[in-house]
């Protein structure tokens, strides 16, 4: 794949897309092109690579090299160097396929973990890495392969300018980025279900219907860049990170490339591919050599390569898929909504819930489009993303029902019937659906566990970066144990056995809730600001947030003292006393470097500046907090060592 960087190339590639659409239309209207028996399921596992400090570890190429000799594994890269993907072999949807999926997947995950461990790293299954930092999404961490470079170039070309991220939750995240690598913060677990062409429409609409309640039971990504946002923040993050739309002058409709969709499907899978071809510009192209019409005439199903490339740049949460296996074409629905983790067992339980609903819901609701407005299904999806199990859904017959009651009283029994009708082993049905029921009844989704531990650890220790590291480390330990998330206990600071401050950066410690003044502001206002907010340092910035000076509490005190004693004329504005061009530091500098500068220059404050803009401040108060945390960690490590010696 490569960037379609000229009009001629776009036009040439589009001709192949249109040929593929005509070929698919012909296949759908003729018999015996698509496999309908046996029905298969599949999965894709995305995961994060982390270091000993529980931070993103950009070494996927080295880990893949370690795994190269494994003939039974299908391991591949992802957008960022700190992500990997495992593609699972399809299984027939019957018997013990669910427990077999879990065994196969756990074996592959363990292989990646072993390879990472040998190189000094670790892995984590999670929707969003709790410790991800802005520095981690720099383009230096993009996987160095042509298809990823082409994707970045294509998104930048269509979008242009910076990427604004705005998500409102318990906290608010409002940040600017310079690359679409932001998308790499997302890590999911995708499940595939093969469907026949004649059942695609009702099955796809069922997938759209049940996406919201399934998501409500699986939410696991509540924190991004230290901010508590949606219960499944991936939904908002993914849409905004690859959004190529620009703000227009009027109320023109425009769809993001990450989408739930705009309406129920009416006739066939072809509708979706046609809509996506109509709505979304070609981003990438590929060398296409197959003559699809000739292949059809010969009775050979084509790969539809051009259509597949274009479909891969439109990110529907329920994605329609076409493929060819052993000389036979097939159709699939890919559920992309569930986050990765928190354990393989949880992921397979989530899959069992979705697959059971997909296999039986249509018997209860044969034509969803006639029973529910599409906008209600879409709003249910957004609400579940934000609120998880606290969501109140708009359901059939204009009924309002909370997530817990809908899942436990209506949907789980239907899912159980669906798995039974697929001849899934009773033990598999009980084992996996009981996990969903207990998780929902107790209310401990992965997001709930993360947020509860965040609140308790912050209350005890007050250190955001250390809290997030402790949560991440506890998640790794629990994943290794393999117990589903509803059985997890509390995260503890004692889990941070390898935590070292030398690897931390200014961005993780700096104060970002800033109170600033401008050079023409009254000194009286500055004095009041210092008093009201109990602060000792006030940055001076201009209208464009550029740092131009610094005022300290001591300077204000001295200015007032001289005025009262009539030693000098009355000072009225900030400009009269401010330090011009103060010493600053970059947010990606190490915390040790910041300490050394403050010590050597005998200063108590360092404004943090990026791209000439003030983004934070680090003071001796932050310095003392860091020191206290170091002492606590040393104590914890000493206690841990003493316990080991006693044993």
C-alpha positions as CSV (number, residue, x, y, z in Angstrom):
1,X,0.0,0.0,0.0
2,X,1.1,3.6,-0.7
3,X,-0.2,7.1,-0.6
4,X,-2.4,8.0,-3.5
5,X,-0.6,11.2,-4.1
6,X,-1.8,12.3,-7.6
7,X,-5.1,12.7,-9.2
8,X,-4.2,10.2,-11.9
9,X,-3.3,7.6,-9.3
10,X,-6.6,8.2,-7.4
11,X,-8.6,7.9,-10.6
12,X,-6.7,4.7,-11.6
13,X,-7.3,3.1,-8.3
14,X,-10.9,4.2,-8.1
15,X,-11.5,2.3,-11.4
16,X,-10.4,-0.9,-9.7
17,X,-12.6,-0.2,-6.7
18,X,-15.6,0.3,-9.0
19,X,-14.7,-2.9,-10.9
20,X,-14.6,-4.8,-7.5
21,X,-18.0,-3.4,-6.6
22,X,-19.5,-4.6,-9.8
23,X,-17.9,-8.0,-9.3
24,X,-19.3,-8.3,-5.8
25,X,-22.7,-7.3,-7.1
26,X,-22.5,-10.1,-9.7
27,X,-21.4,-12.6,-7.0
28,X,-24.3,-11.7,-4.7
29,X,-26.8,-12.2,-7.5
30,X,-25.5,-15.5,-8.6
31,X,-25.5,-18.8,-6.7
32,X,-22.7,-20.8,-5.0
33,X,-20.0,-18.1,-4.7
34,X,-20.1,-17.8,-0.9
35,X,-19.4,-20.4,1.7
36,X,-22.3,-20.9,4.1
37,X,-21.3,-24.0,5.9
38,X,-19.4,-24.5,8.2
39,X,-19.7,-21.1,10.0
40,X,-16.4,-19.9,11.4
41,X,-15.4,-17.4,14.1
42,X,-12.0,-15.6,14.4
43,X,-10.3,-13.0,16.5
44,X,-7.5,-10.4,16.5
45,X,-5.7,-9.5,19.6
46,X,-3.9,-6.1,20.0
47,X,-1.6,-5.6,22.9
48,X,0.8,-3.0,24.4
49,X,4.5,-3.4,25.1
50,X,5.6,-1.9,28.4
51,X,8.9,-1.5,30.1
52,X,9.9,-2.1,33.8
53,X,8.5,1.3,34.7
54,X,5.1,0.3,33.2
55,X,5.6,2.9,30.4
56,X,5.2,2.4,26.6
57,X,8.1,0.3,25.3
58,X,8.7,0.9,21.6
59,X,10.4,-2.4,20.6
60,X,7.8,-4.3,18.5
61,X,10.3,-5.0,15.7
62,X,12.7,-6.6,18.1
63,X,10.0,-8.7,19.7
64,X,8.7,-9.8,16.2
65,X,12.3,-10.8,15.3
66,X,12.3,-13.0,18.4
67,X,9.0,-14.6,17.3
68,X,10.1,-15.2,13.7
69,X,10.8,-18.9,14.1
70,X,7.4,-19.7,15.5
71,X,5.5,-21.5,12.7
72,X,2.2,-21.7,14.6
73,X,1.9,-17.9,15.4
74,X,0.6,-15.1,13.2
75,X,2.2,-12.1,14.8
76,X,2.2,-8.7,13.1
77,X,2.9,-5.0,13.7
78,X,0.6,-2.2,14.6
79,X,0.8,1.5,14.0
80,X,3.1,2.3,16.9
81,X,6.3,0.5,18.0
82,X,4.8,-0.2,21.4
83,X,1.9,-2.3,20.0
84,X,1.6,-5.7,18.4
85,X,-1.2,-7.8,17.0
86,X,-2.0,-11.5,17.1
87,X,-4.2,-12.9,14.3
88,X,-5.9,-16.1,15.4
89,X,-6.7,-19.1,13.2
90,X,-10.5,-19.3,12.5
91,X,-12.5,-22.0,14.3
92,X,-15.8,-23.7,13.5
93,X,-18.5,-22.1,15.5
94,X,-19.6,-25.2,17.4
95,X,-18.6,-27.6,20.3
96,X,-15.7,-26.3,22.5
97,X,-14.7,-23.5,20.1
98,X,-14.8,-20.9,22.9
99,X,-12.5,-22.7,25.3
100,X,-10.3,-23.6,22.4
101,X,-10.1,-20.0,21.4
102,X,-9.1,-19.1,24.9
103,X,-6.4,-21.8,25.0
104,X,-5.0,-20.9,21.6
105,X,-5.1,-17.2,22.4
106,X,-3.4,-17.6,25.8
107,X,-0.6,-19.6,24.2
108,X,0.0,-16.9,21.6
109,X,-0.1,-14.1,24.3
110,X,2.4,-16.1,26.4
111,X,4.8,-16.4,23.5
112,X,4.8,-12.7,23.0
113,X,5.3,-12.1,26.7
114,X,8.2,-14.6,26.8
115,X,9.9,-12.8,23.8
116,X,9.3,-9.4,25.4
117,X,10.7,-10.6,28.8
118,X,13.8,-11.9,27.2
119,X,14.4,-8.4,25.8
120,X,13.7,-6.7,29.1
121,X,10.1,-5.7,28.5
122,X,6.6,-6.9,29.4
123,X,3.1,-6.9,27.7
124,X,-0.3,-5.7,28.8
125,X,-3.8,-6.3,27.4
126,X,-5.7,-3.0,27.8
127,X,-7.9,-0.7,25.8
128,X,-5.7,2.3,26.6
129,X,-2.4,2.0,28.4
130,X,-3.0,4.0,31.7
131,X,0.6,5.4,31.7
132,X,0.6,6.6,28.0
133,X,2.2,10.0,27.7
134,X,2.1,12.7,25.0
135,X,5.8,12.0,24.4
136,X,4.9,8.5,23.4
137,X,2.9,9.5,20.4
138,X,5.7,11.3,18.7
139,X,6.3,10.0,15.1
140,X,9.6,8.6,16.2
141,X,7.5,5.8,17.7
142,X,5.7,5.0,14.4
143,X,6.5,1.5,13.2
144,X,9.0,1.9,10.4
145,X,7.1,0.2,7.6
146,X,5.8,1.7,4.3
147,X,2.1,1.1,4.9
148,X,2.2,3.1,8.2
149,X,4.2,6.0,6.6
150,X,1.7,6.0,3.8
151,X,-1.3,6.0,6.2
152,X,0.2,9.0,8.1
153,X,0.9,10.9,4.9
154,X,-2.6,10.2,3.6
155,X,-4.4,11.4,6.8
156,X,-2.2,14.5,7.0
157,X,-2.9,15.2,3.3
158,X,-6.6,15.0,3.8
159,X,-6.7,16.7,7.1
160,X,-3.9,19.2,7.2
161,X,-2.7,21.1,10.3
162,X,-2.8,20.0,13.9
163,X,-5.0,17.4,15.5
164,X,-7.2,18.7,18.3
165,X,-8.4,16.2,20.9
166,X,-11.4,17.3,23.0
167,X,-13.1,14.8,25.3
168,X,-15.3,15.7,28.3
169,X,-15.7,13.2,31.1
170,X,-15.1,13.4,34.8
171,X,-12.1,15.5,33.8
172,X,-11.7,17.4,30.5
173,X,-9.0,16.7,27.9
174,X,-8.2,19.4,25.5
175,X,-4.9,19.0,23.7
176,X,-3.2,19.6,20.4
177,X,-1.2,17.0,18.5
178,X,0.9,17.0,15.4
179,X,0.3,13.5,14.0
180,X,-2.4,10.8,13.7
181,X,-0.2,8.4,15.8
182,X,-2.6,9.4,18.5
183,X,-4.7,6.5,17.1
184,X,-2.0,4.1,18.5
185,X,-3.3,4.7,22.0
186,X,-6.2,2.4,21.1
187,X,-5.9,-1.3,21.6
188,X,-8.8,-3.6,20.9
189,X,-9.9,-7.2,20.7
190,X,-11.8,-7.9,17.4
191,X,-14.2,-10.8,16.9
192,X,-15.2,-12.1,13.5
193,X,-18.4,-14.0,12.7
194,X,-18.9,-15.5,9.3
195,X,-22.4,-15.0,7.8
196,X,-24.1,-16.0,4.6
197,X,-25.0,-13.4,2.0
198,X,-28.7,-13.9,2.4
199,X,-28.6,-13.4,6.2
200,X,-26.1,-10.5,6.1
201,X,-28.7,-7.7,6.4
202,X,-30.5,-9.0,9.5
203,X,-27.3,-10.1,11.1
204,X,-25.6,-6.8,10.5
205,X,-28.5,-4.8,11.9
206,X,-28.5,-7.1,15.0
207,X,-24.8,-6.3,15.4
208,X,-25.6,-2.6,15.4
209,X,-28.4,-3.1,17.9
210,X,-26.5,-5.1,20.5
211,X,-23.2,-3.1,20.2
212,X,-24.3,-0.7,23.0
213,X,-25.2,-3.2,25.7
214,X,-22.3,-5.5,24.8
215,X,-20.0,-2.4,25.1
216,X,-21.6,-1.4,28.4
217,X,-20.5,-4.7,29.9
218,X,-17.0,-4.6,28.6
219,X,-15.8,-1.0,29.0
220,X,-12.2,-0.8,30.1
221,X,-10.5,2.4,28.9
222,X,-11.4,5.2,31.3
223,X,-8.1,7.1,31.5
224,X,-6.1,8.9,28.9
225,X,-3.1,11.1,29.6
226,X,-4.0,11.0,33.3
227,X,-7.5,12.3,32.7
228,X,-10.7,10.4,33.7
229,X,-12.9,10.6,30.6
230,X,-15.4,8.1,29.2
231,X,-15.8,4.6,30.5
232,X,-14.7,3.5,27.0
233,X,-12.6,6.5,25.9
234,X,-11.3,4.5,22.9
235,X,-14.6,5.4,21.1
236,X,-14.0,9.1,21.2
237,X,-10.3,8.9,20.8
238,X,-10.3,6.7,17.7
239,X,-12.8,8.9,15.9
240,X,-10.9,12.1,16.6
241,X,-7.4,10.7,15.9
242,X,-8.1,9.7,12.3
243,X,-10.8,12.3,11.6
244,X,-10.0,13.9,8.2
245,X,-12.9,16.4,8.3
246,X,-12.3,20.1,8.5
247,X,-14.7,22.7,10.0
248,X,-16.9,24.2,7.4
249,X,-18.8,27.5,7.1
250,X,-22.3,26.0,7.3
251,X,-24.3,23.1,8.5
252,X,-23.1,20.6,5.9
253,X,-23.3,16.9,6.8
254,X,-20.0,15.1,7.1
255,X,-19.2,11.7,8.4
256,X,-16.0,10.7,10.2
257,X,-14.0,7.8,8.9
258,X,-14.5,6.1,12.3
259,X,-18.2,5.6,12.4
260,X,-21.1,3.7,13.8
261,X,-23.0,4.2,10.6
262,X,-25.9,6.4,9.4
263,X,-28.8,4.0,8.8
264,X,-30.0,0.4,9.0
265,X,-28.8,-1.8,6.1
266,X,-31.7,-2.6,3.7
267,X,-30.7,-5.0,0.9
268,X,-27.1,-6.4,1.1
269,X,-23.5,-5.9,2.2
270,X,-23.0,-4.0,-1.1
271,X,-24.9,-1.0,0.3
272,X,-22.2,-0.5,2.9
273,X,-19.3,-0.7,0.5
274,X,-21.1,1.6,-1.9
275,X,-21.8,4.2,0.8
276,X,-18.2,4.1,2.0
277,X,-16.9,4.5,-1.6
278,X,-19.3,7.5,-2.0
279,X,-18.6,9.2,1.3
280,X,-14.8,8.7,1.8
281,X,-12.0,9.8,-0.4
282,X,-9.4,7.3,-1.5
283,X,-6.5,7.6,1.0
284,X,-4.2,4.7,-0.1
285,X,-3.6,2.8,-3.3
286,X,-2.1,-0.5,-4.2
287,X,-0.8,-2.3,-7.2
288,X,-3.8,-4.2,-8.6
289,X,-3.2,-6.9,-11.2
290,X,-6.2,-9.2,-11.0
291,X,-8.8,-9.1,-13.8
292,X,-11.9,-9.6,-11.7
293,X,-14.3,-10.1,-14.6
294,X,-12.1,-12.7,-16.2
295,X,-11.7,-14.6,-12.8
296,X,-15.5,-14.6,-12.4
297,X,-16.0,-16.0,-15.9
298,X,-13.5,-18.7,-15.0
299,X,-15.4,-19.6,-11.8
300,X,-12.6,-18.2,-9.5
301,X,-13.6,-15.8,-6.7
302,X,-11.4,-12.7,-6.9
303,X,-9.6,-11.1,-3.9
304,X,-11.2,-7.7,-4.6
305,X,-7.9,-6.2,-3.5
306,X,-8.8,-2.6,-4.3
307,X,-12.1,-2.7,-2.4
308,X,-10.3,-4.3,0.5
309,X,-7.7,-1.6,0.7
310,X,-10.3,1.1,0.6
311,X,-12.4,-0.7,3.2
312,X,-9.4,-0.9,5.5
313,X,-9.3,3.0,5.7
314,X,-12.9,3.2,6.8
315,X,-13.3,2.2,10.4
316,X,-16.8,1.1,11.1
317,X,-17.3,-0.3,14.7
318,X,-19.1,-3.2,13.0
319,X,-17.1,-3.7,9.9
320,X,-18.3,-5.7,6.9
321,X,-15.6,-8.0,5.6
322,X,-15.0,-10.1,2.4
323,X,-12.5,-12.8,2.1
324,X,-11.4,-15.9,0.2
325,X,-10.4,-19.1,1.9
326,X,-9.5,-22.3,0.2
327,X,-10.9,-21.1,-3.1
328,X,-14.3,-20.1,-1.7
329,X,-15.5,-16.5,-0.9
330,X,-17.1,-15.7,2.4
331,X,-18.6,-12.7,4.2
332,X,-17.9,-11.7,7.8
333,X,-19.0,-9.1,10.4
334,X,-16.1,-7.8,12.5
335,X,-17.0,-6.5,16.0
336,X,-14.3,-3.8,16.7
337,X,-15.9,-2.3,19.8
338,X,-14.5,-4.3,22.7
339,X,-11.2,-3.2,24.3
340,X,-8.2,-5.4,24.7
341,X,-8.1,-7.4,28.0
342,X,-8.1,-7.2,30.8
343,X,-7.6,-11.0,30.6
344,X,-7.9,-13.5,27.8
345,X,-10.7,-15.1,29.7
346,X,-12.6,-11.9,29.9
347,X,-12.2,-11.3,26.1
348,X,-13.5,-14.8,25.3
349,X,-16.5,-14.2,27.6
350,X,-17.2,-10.9,25.8
351,X,-17.0,-12.8,22.5
352,X,-19.4,-15.5,23.8
353,X,-21.9,-12.8,24.8
354,X,-21.8,-11.1,21.4
355,X,-21.8,-14.4,19.4
356,X,-24.8,-15.8,21.3
357,X,-26.8,-12.6,20.7
358,X,-25.8,-12.6,17.0
359,X,-27.0,-16.2,16.6
360,X,-30.4,-15.7,18.3
361,X,-31.5,-12.1,18.6
362,X,-33.0,-12.2,15.0
363,X,-35.5,-14.8,16.1
364,X,-36.9,-12.4,18.6
365,X,-36.6,-9.3,16.4
366,X,-36.5,-10.4,12.7
367,X,-36.5,-6.9,11.3
368,X,-34.8,-4.4,13.7
369,X,-35.2,-1.5,11.3
370,X,-39.0,-1.7,11.7
371,X,-38.9,-1.8,15.5
372,X,-36.3,0.8,16.4
373,X,-35.1,4.1,15.0
374,X,-31.5,3.9,14.0
375,X,-30.7,7.1,15.8
376,X,-31.7,5.4,19.1
377,X,-29.3,2.6,18.4
378,X,-26.5,5.1,17.7
379,X,-27.3,7.1,20.8
380,X,-27.3,4.0,22.9
381,X,-23.8,3.3,21.6
382,X,-22.5,6.8,22.5
383,X,-24.2,6.6,25.9
384,X,-22.7,3.2,26.7
385,X,-19.2,4.5,25.7
386,X,-19.5,7.3,28.2
387,X,-21.4,5.6,31.1
388,X,-20.8,1.9,30.8
389,X,-23.2,0.0,33.2
390,X,-24.7,3.3,34.4
391,X,-26.3,3.7,30.9
392,X,-30.1,3.9,30.5
393,X,-30.9,2.5,27.1
394,X,-33.8,3.5,24.8
395,X,-35.1,0.0,23.8
396,X,-38.0,-1.5,21.9
397,X,-41.4,0.1,22.2
398,X,-39.9,3.3,23.4
399,X,-38.9,1.5,26.7
400,X,-36.2,3.0,28.9
401,X,-34.2,0.3,30.7
402,X,-30.9,0.5,32.6
403,X,-27.9,-1.5,31.4
404,X,-27.8,-4.0,34.2
405,X,-31.4,-5.0,33.9
406,X,-31.3,-5.2,30.1
407,X,-28.2,-7.5,30.1
408,X,-29.1,-9.8,33.0
409,X,-32.9,-10.1,32.5
410,X,-33.2,-10.0,28.7
411,X,-29.9,-10.3,26.7
412,X,-28.0,-13.0,28.6
413,X,-30.8,-15.5,28.3
414,X,-31.0,-14.8,24.6
415,X,-27.2,-15.2,24.3
416,X,-27.4,-18.5,26.1
417,X,-30.1,-19.8,23.7
418,X,-28.0,-18.6,20.7
419,X,-25.0,-20.6,21.9
420,X,-27.1,-23.6,22.5
421,X,-28.5,-23.5,19.0
422,X,-24.9,-23.3,17.6
423,X,-24.3,-26.5,19.5
424,X,-21.7,-24.9,21.8
425,X,-20.7,-27.2,24.7
426,X,-22.7,-26.5,27.8
427,X,-19.6,-26.1,29.9
428,X,-18.4,-23.3,27.6
429,X,-21.7,-21.6,27.7
430,X,-21.9,-21.7,31.5
431,X,-18.3,-20.7,32.1
432,X,-18.2,-17.7,29.8
433,X,-21.7,-16.2,30.2
434,X,-21.5,-16.6,34.0
435,X,-18.5,-14.3,33.8
436,X,-20.5,-11.6,32.1
437,X,-23.4,-12.1,34.6
438,X,-21.2,-11.8,37.6
439,X,-19.2,-8.9,36.2
440,X,-22.4,-7.0,35.5
441,X,-24.2,-7.9,38.7
442,X,-21.2,-6.9,40.8
443,X,-20.6,-3.9,38.7
444,X,-16.9,-4.4,38.4
445,X,-16.1,-3.8,34.7
446,X,-12.4,-3.1,33.9
447,X,-13.2,0.6,33.8
448,X,-14.8,0.5,37.3
449,X,-11.8,-1.4,38.7
450,X,-9.3,1.2,37.2
451,X,-11.3,4.2,38.4
452,X,-11.9,2.8,41.9
453,X,-8.2,2.1,42.3
454,X,-7.2,5.5,40.9
455,X,-9.4,7.2,43.5
456,X,-8.1,5.2,46.4
457,X,-4.4,5.4,45.5
458,X,-4.6,9.2,44.7
459,X,-6.3,9.7,48.1
460,X,-3.5,7.8,49.9
461,X,-0.5,9.0,47.9
462,X,-1.5,12.0,45.8
463,X,0.9,11.0,43.0
464,X,-0.8,10.7,39.6
465,X,2.1,9.2,37.7
466,X,2.9,6.7,40.5
467,X,-0.8,5.8,40.8
468,X,-1.1,5.1,37.1
469,X,2.1,3.0,37.2
470,X,0.8,1.0,40.2
471,X,-2.5,0.3,38.4
472,X,-0.7,-0.7,35.2
473,X,1.6,-3.0,37.2
474,X,-1.3,-4.6,39.1
475,X,-3.1,-5.2,35.8
476,X,-0.1,-7.1,34.4
477,X,0.1,-9.2,37.6
478,X,-3.7,-10.0,37.5
479,X,-3.5,-10.9,33.8
480,X,-0.7,-13.4,34.5
481,X,-2.9,-15.0,37.2
482,X,-5.7,-15.2,34.6
483,X,-8.7,-14.6,36.9
484,X,-11.5,-12.5,35.3
485,X,-11.7,-8.8,36.3
486,X,-14.7,-9.1,38.5
487,X,-12.5,-11.2,40.9
488,X,-9.7,-8.7,41.0
489,X,-8.7,-7.1,44.3
490,X,-7.2,-3.7,45.0
491,X,-4.0,-2.4,43.3
492,X,-1.2,-1.5,45.8
493,X,1.8,0.7,45.7
494,X,3.8,-2.3,46.8
495,X,3.2,-3.6,43.2
496,X,5.7,-1.0,42.0
497,X,8.8,-3.1,42.7
498,X,10.9,-1.7,39.8
499,X,9.6,1.9,39.8
500,X,12.5,4.4,39.3
501,X,12.2,8.2,39.0
502,X,15.2,8.5,36.7
503,X,12.9,7.3,33.8
504,X,10.3,9.9,34.5
505,X,9.9,13.1,32.5
506,X,8.8,16.7,33.4
507,X,5.4,16.1,31.7
508,X,4.5,13.6,34.4
509,X,5.2,15.9,37.3
510,X,4.6,19.4,36.1
511,X,1.6,21.5,37.3
512,X,-0.8,22.2,34.4
513,X,-3.6,24.0,36.2
514,X,-1.9,27.4,35.8
515,X,-2.8,30.9,36.9
516,X,-1.0,33.5,34.8
517,X,-0.9,37.2,34.3
518,X,0.0,39.5,31.4
519,X,2.7,42.2,31.5
520,X,0.1,45.1,31.6
521,X,-1.8,43.5,34.5
522,X,-1.9,45.5,37.8
523,X,0.6,44.4,40.4
524,X,-2.3,44.6,42.9
525,X,-4.1,41.9,41.0
526,X,-1.0,39.7,40.9
527,X,-0.6,40.1,44.7
528,X,-4.2,39.1,45.2
529,X,-3.8,36.1,42.8
530,X,-0.8,34.9,44.9
531,X,-2.8,35.2,48.1
532,X,-6.0,33.7,46.7
533,X,-4.4,30.7,45.1
534,X,-1.6,30.2,47.7
535,X,1.0,30.1,45.0
536,X,4.6,31.5,44.9
537,X,5.3,31.8,41.2
538,X,3.2,33.4,38.5
539,X,4.2,33.1,34.8
540,X,3.7,36.1,32.5
541,X,2.4,35.3,29.0
542,X,1.0,37.2,26.0
543,X,-2.3,36.8,24.2
544,X,-0.9,33.7,22.3
545,X,0.2,31.9,25.4
546,X,3.9,32.6,24.8
547,X,5.9,32.9,28.0
548,X,7.5,36.3,28.3
549,X,8.3,36.6,32.0
550,X,8.0,35.3,35.5
551,X,6.9,37.0,38.8
552,X,7.6,35.5,42.2
553,X,5.9,36.1,45.6
554,X,9.2,37.5,46.9
555,X,9.4,40.1,44.1
556,X,5.8,41.3,44.8
557,X,6.5,41.5,48.5
558,X,9.7,43.6,47.9
559,X,7.9,45.9,45.4
560,X,5.2,46.6,48.0
561,X,7.7,47.1,50.8
562,X,9.6,49.7,48.8
563,X,6.4,51.5,47.9
564,X,5.2,51.6,51.5
565,X,8.6,52.9,52.7
566,X,8.7,55.4,49.8
567,X,12.1,54.1,48.7
568,X,11.0,54.2,45.1
569,X,8.0,55.4,43.0
570,X,4.9,53.2,43.2
571,X,5.1,50.1,40.9
572,X,1.8,49.5,39.2
573,X,2.2,46.8,36.5
574,X,3.7,43.3,36.2
575,X,6.1,44.5,33.5
576,X,7.9,46.8,36.0
577,X,9.2,43.8,38.1
578,X,9.0,40.6,36.0
579,X,12.0,38.5,35.2
580,X,12.2,38.6,31.4
581,X,13.1,35.4,29.5
582,X,13.2,33.1,32.5
583,X,15.0,29.8,32.4
584,X,12.6,27.1,31.0
585,X,12.6,23.4,30.4
586,X,10.9,21.1,27.8
587,X,8.1,18.8,29.0
588,X,10.0,15.8,27.6
589,X,13.1,16.5,29.5
590,X,13.9,14.1,32.4
591,X,12.9,15.0,35.9
592,X,16.5,14.6,37.0
593,X,17.6,17.3,34.5
594,X,14.9,19.7,35.9
595,X,16.2,19.1,39.4
596,X,19.8,19.7,38.4
597,X,18.9,23.0,36.7
598,X,17.0,24.2,39.7
599,X,19.9,23.2,42.0
600,X,22.7,24.7,39.8
601,X,20.8,28.0,39.1
602,X,19.5,28.3,42.7
603,X,15.9,28.8,41.4
604,X,12.7,27.5,42.8
605,X,10.7,27.3,39.6
606,X,11.0,26.2,36.0
607,X,8.3,27.2,33.5
608,X,7.7,24.3,31.0
609,X,7.6,25.4,27.4
610,X,6.9,23.6,24.2
611,X,6.7,25.2,20.7
612,X,7.2,28.6,22.5
613,X,4.0,28.1,24.5
614,X,3.7,27.7,28.2
615,X,2.3,24.2,29.0
616,X,3.1,23.8,32.7
617,X,5.4,24.7,35.6
618,X,7.5,22.7,38.0
619,X,8.5,24.2,41.4
620,X,10.3,23.2,44.5
621,X,7.0,22.0,45.8
622,X,6.9,19.4,43.0
623,X,10.5,18.7,43.9
624,X,9.6,17.9,47.5
625,X,6.7,15.7,46.4
626,X,9.1,13.7,44.2
627,X,11.5,13.3,47.1
628,X,8.7,12.0,49.4
629,X,7.6,9.5,46.8
630,X,11.1,8.3,46.4
631,X,11.4,7.7,50.1
632,X,8.1,5.8,50.1
633,X,9.2,3.6,47.3
634,X,12.5,2.9,49.0
635,X,10.6,1.9,52.1
636,X,8.2,-0.3,50.2
637,X,11.1,-2.0,48.4
638,X,13.0,-2.5,51.7
639,X,9.8,-4.0,53.3
640,X,9.4,-6.3,50.2
641,X,13.1,-7.4,50.5
642,X,12.7,-8.1,54.2
643,X,9.6,-10.2,53.6
644,X,11.5,-12.2,50.9
645,X,14.4,-12.7,53.3
646,X,12.1,-13.9,56.0
647,X,10.6,-16.5,53.7
